[in-house]
Structures are given as C-alpha cells and as structure tokens.
Amino acid sequence: MDPILLTPGPLTTSLATRSAMLRDWGSWDGEFNALTARVRQRLVALVDGGDDYTCVPLQGSGTFAVEAAVGTLVPRGGRLLVLVNGAYGRRMVRLAQIMGREVVPLDFGETSPVEPGRVAAALAADPAISHVGVVYCETSTGILNPLAEIAAAVAAAGRRLIVDAMSAFGALPLSAVDTPFEAVVASANKCLEGVPGMGFVLVRRDALAGSGGNAPSLSLDLHDQWNYMEQTGQWRYTPPTHVVAALAAALDQYDAEGGQPARLARYRDNCAALIDGLAALGLHAFLPAEIQAPIIVTVHSPDQPGWDFRDFYQRVKAQGFVLYPGKLTEIETFRVGCIGAIGRGQIEAAVAAMGLALREMGLQVERLDD
Ligand SMILES: *Cc1c(COP(=O)(O)O)cnc(C)c1O
C-alpha cells in the first residue's frame, strides 16, 4: 500500500489526480494551452479576483513563486516590511535580501500570531516602507495569522501587501473583496491537493503591468512570464505539463467536494481527530487552539529518555504513515499534517500507528479513558 503522507506538501493525492498525469502533452499543443488558461481563470475565481487580478503560474516549488513575486513587485528602490513568526517569514526576509531589496523584519516570536496593531505602528513610523510581506499560515508551527486584519492595516496605510498563502490557499477563507492584497502566492501541492512542481501568483493587473524591469532574475521574472503567456498562451520555458493536468483534475474534485468551505470543514475535522487522538496518547499540541490553523499540528515530543524521533518515524512509517520533523529551534517537537486527500479514518489510523510505535519504544502511554 502507498504510504499516507502527513507532510503538508507534497501530500497524499487522490487516484483521480494521479491518473490525470498518465498522458504526455506537448508544450505547443493548443489543448494544453487551453488547460493552462482554464486553470489560471479558476485560480483567480477562487479569490474573487474578477478582472482586477490575473494568475501567473510558475515552474518550481512554492519558494520560487514567492521569490518571483517579491523580486518582481518590490522595485529596486522599494522597502519591504516582513512580518515574521516562523521559518517561512524568515525565508521571505532572506530571499528579499539576496535579491538586494531593502528589508525590515518585524518579529513576533515563534509562538504568537502577527499583531495588526504593531503592523500599523511600524508603517506609521516608516513612510519609506512600500510593501508588506506576510505568511497566512506559518507552516513551521501551524500558527494562523489574522490576515484580514493585517490586510486592512496595510491598506489603511496605503501600502501594498504580498501574502505567502502557500499552506492556506483553498482551505482558509481568502477573498480580494474583503481582504485587499496586491499579490497572493500559493502552490499546487498543498490544500488544492495537486502534485508538486508549480506555484502561482494571483496579482493585481495594474501592479504587474507596472513591474517590468524590476526582477533581478530572468527565470523568476513574473512580469516576463505573464507577458509571454498573455501573448502566446504558452509557458515561457518548459511547462510542468503533468503538474498542470493534475491540478486541473484536483480543482474538479475541489469543486465537487463543495469548494473552500467543504475543504476547510474536512481539514478541521482531521485536525480535531488528530489533536484528540494524540491527547489520548499523552501527546500534546504545541499551540493553543485559538491560534492553531487546521493545516499542520506541532506536537511536543514525549519528555522521556527513550524518545528518538528517527526511531519513532521509522516505526510509524512501517505502518504506512509519513510524519514530519519539528522546525522549532528551542523545543523538541514533531509535526503532523491535516491536509491532503485524507479524512478522519486515515487520521485515526495514523494515531493508532503512533500509539503502537510509542509502546514498542517502551514509552509510557497515557490512557485518558482508563
Ligand atoms: C510550503 C510552503 C512554502 C513553499 O515551500 P516549497 O518547499 O518551496 O514548496 C512557502 N511558504 C509556506 C508558508 C509554505 O507552507
């Protein structure tokens, strides 16, 4: 049996999504270009983007798309305020610095959401800040940032917002109608449940149209990618054909399931089943429930001498479930994803596998129901 990936990207995909890749497409082929155009339109529609927004897909993992968005939209003389509460915020700081952009990090620690009031104060104090970067769900811990309030603060200050919505897109609410943004970046292989290989940027047409010549890179030039695609209907450079076909199939299933509300409901149920099941094993979530996004759960490792994540990982994997290591620097944790083409049944089976692994390792297992 194929393993269940409890790793948020790549994640477990459906058979229908994987089957959509059993065909080769030519990059010049009209049918493939029509497929790309449809996928782009559907992604814009997911954020109620209307005619004001366009979708620029980009080959590569999600970080490539974040880097392309920042490098293309923040001009050479611009200044980017990055709201940091985990590894992905730090990554945005780093990629902007490497591209020679002026970056101001605003740090909230690793255990608190971004505070919109502090964002407003930072913008008021520094009129040279042109853009703000934020991560919607900080996947390194699972913290949910209050995006709508942050977007309102940025808009009130007349600045432009770039959102790394990678691990939230398609599951957590996000509409251009009530959350003003210049660009939202996401990828095929997270809550849309496609396969890895492409990211995309949903961006205001007027901002993109004015961004020519900004990008410090050829292959990560979003403006150039957009221009070429608008003119030819084709991808600039080799397209990830199978990934696009899989994403189109994944979007069909997304619609059939009931779109964003249904996906969020399933992930919430997965997350609740996971947290409850782990608690019954004596394992506790790192984040309080109020700031926990139903995407990925950071779990305190057992505070016992016999604990070894690699051993635990191998034992759980042998039962068909793939876990994720922790990403916190100070505290021993591991992570379990709630997303992918899985439901409560798979989560409960994964919890049972973790319980068995703990017993095999001779670690004490609490039984709350005894
Ligand atoms: C997954 C993810 C990314 C992109 O990671 P890649 O490994 O480059 O695909 C960026 N930001 C967040 C918040 C993510 O969860």
The ligand as an SDF file (V2000), in Angstrom:
LIG
                    3D

 15 15  0  0  0  0  0  0  0  0999 V2000
    5.2270   25.0500    1.6030 C   0  0  0  0  0  0  0  0  0  0  0  0
    5.4130   26.4790    1.9000 C   0  0  0  0  0  0  0  0  0  0  0  0
    6.2210   27.3000    1.0890 C   0  0  0  0  0  0  0  0  0  0  0  0
    6.9720   26.8030   -0.1160 C   0  0  0  0  0  0  0  0  0  0  0  0
    7.8100   25.7770    0.1710 O   0  0  0  0  0  0  0  0  0  0  0  0
    8.4730   24.9460   -1.0150 P   0  0  0  0  0  0  0  0  0  0  0  0
    9.2100   23.8840   -0.2690 O   0  0  0  0  0  0  0  0  0  0  0  0
    9.3450   25.8540   -1.7730 O   0  0  0  0  0  0  0  0  0  0  0  0
    7.3410   24.4300   -1.8580 O   0  0  0  0  0  0  0  0  0  0  0  0
    6.2800   28.6470    1.3750 C   0  0  0  0  0  0  0  0  0  0  0  0
    5.6050   29.1590    2.4030 N   0  0  0  0  0  0  0  0  0  0  0  0
    4.8210   28.4230    3.1970 C   0  0  0  0  0  0  0  0  0  0  0  0
    4.0780   29.0760    4.3060 C   0  0  0  0  0  0  0  0  0  0  0  0
    4.7040   27.0530    2.9710 C   0  0  0  0  0  0  0  0  0  0  0  0
    3.9210   26.2970    3.7590 O   0  0  0  0  0  0  0  0  0  0  0  0
  1  2  1  0
  2  3  1  0
  2 14  2  0
  3  4  1  0
  3 10  2  0
  4  5  1  0
  5  6  1  0
  6  7  2  0
  6  8  1  0
  6  9  1  0
 10 11  1  0
 11 12  2  0
 12 13  1  0
 12 14  1  0
 14 15  1  0
M  END
$$$$
